[in-house]
Amino acid sequence: MSDAEIASALKLDVAQEPPAMASIEGASPFEAGQMPTRKEMAPAIRPVAETIGQVGGGLLGAPLGPAGVIGGEIGGYTLASKGADYLLGDQDKSWSRTARKGRRIR
């Protein structure tokens, strides 16, 4: 059976455009086909990146014992956090800038 025969059996008009997607109240802050910006994605991406960095660092530090796990978690979390800052455009929080200006790093 060809596509045309199937469409006629189901009484479908294959040349017709699909209907526009209806907006559902409260479903998403974006319209269909619209991509969010980096600033809008940051609240979802940052915690995931920090968690992955922390777990990965802990696994890499595990052969060194409990101190290695803790040190690896701290290092992994810090690198992932600063990497997320860089990738998401929050470069004003960069360590190098704050260290050069003599400000306290938080």
C-alpha positions in Angstrom: 0.0 0.0 0.0 1.4 3.4 -0.9 1.3 6.5 1.3 -1.5 8.0 -0.9 -3.7 5.0 -0.5 -3.2 4.9 3.3 -4.0 8.7 3.5 -7.2 8.2 1.4 -8.3 5.2 3.5 -7.8 7.2 6.7 -9.4 10.3 5.0 -6.3 12.4 5.7 -5.3 15.5 3.7 -1.5 15.1 3.4 -1.1 18.4 1.7 -2.6 20.3 4.6 -0.2 22.1 7.0 -0.2 20.9 10.5 -2.1 23.0 13.0 -0.1 25.6 15.0 0.9 24.4 18.5 -1.4 25.8 21.1 0.2 27.6 24.0 -0.5 25.8 27.3 -0.7 28.2 30.3 2.2 27.6 32.7 3.8 24.9 30.6 7.0 26.7 29.5 8.2 30.3 29.5 9.3 29.9 25.8 7.2 29.7 22.7 7.5 26.6 20.5 10.8 26.6 18.6 12.4 29.4 20.7 15.7 28.6 22.4 16.5 29.9 25.9 19.6 32.1 26.5 22.6 31.2 28.6 21.3 33.3 31.5 18.0 31.6 31.4 19.6 28.1 31.4 22.1 28.9 34.2 19.8 27.9 37.1 19.4 24.4 35.6 22.9 23.9 34.3 25.0 25.1 37.2 23.9 22.7 39.9 24.2 19.7 37.5 27.8 20.7 36.5 28.8 21.3 40.1 27.4 17.9 41.2 29.2 16.1 38.3 32.4 17.8 39.2 32.1 17.0 42.9 31.3 13.3 42.3 34.0 13.0 39.6 36.6 14.6 41.9 35.7 12.3 44.7 36.1 9.3 42.5 39.5 10.4 41.3 40.6 11.1 44.9 39.3 7.8 46.3 42.6 5.9 45.9 44.2 8.3 48.3 41.7 7.5 51.1 39.2 9.7 52.9 41.4 12.8 52.6 41.7 12.2 48.9 37.9 11.9 48.5 37.3 15.1 50.3 40.1 17.0 48.5 38.9 15.6 45.1 35.3 16.7 45.8 36.4 20.2 46.7 38.7 20.4 43.7 36.1 19.0 41.3 33.3 21.2 42.6 35.5 24.3 42.4 36.7 23.6 38.8 33.1 22.8 37.7 31.8 25.9 39.4 34.4 28.2 37.8 33.9 26.4 34.4 30.2 27.0 34.6 30.9 30.7 35.4 33.1 30.9 32.3 30.8 29.0 30.0 27.6 30.8 31.1 29.2 34.2 30.8 29.7 35.1 34.4 33.3 36.0 33.9 33.3 38.9 36.4 33.6 36.1 39.1 36.9 34.9 37.6 39.6 34.1 40.2 42.3 35.7 38.1 40.6 39.1 38.1 39.8 39.1 41.8 43.3 37.9 42.7 45.0 40.6 40.5 42.8 43.3 42.1 43.7 42.0 45.6 40.1 41.4 46.5 39.1 38.6 48.8 37.9 35.5 47.0 34.5 34.2 48.2 
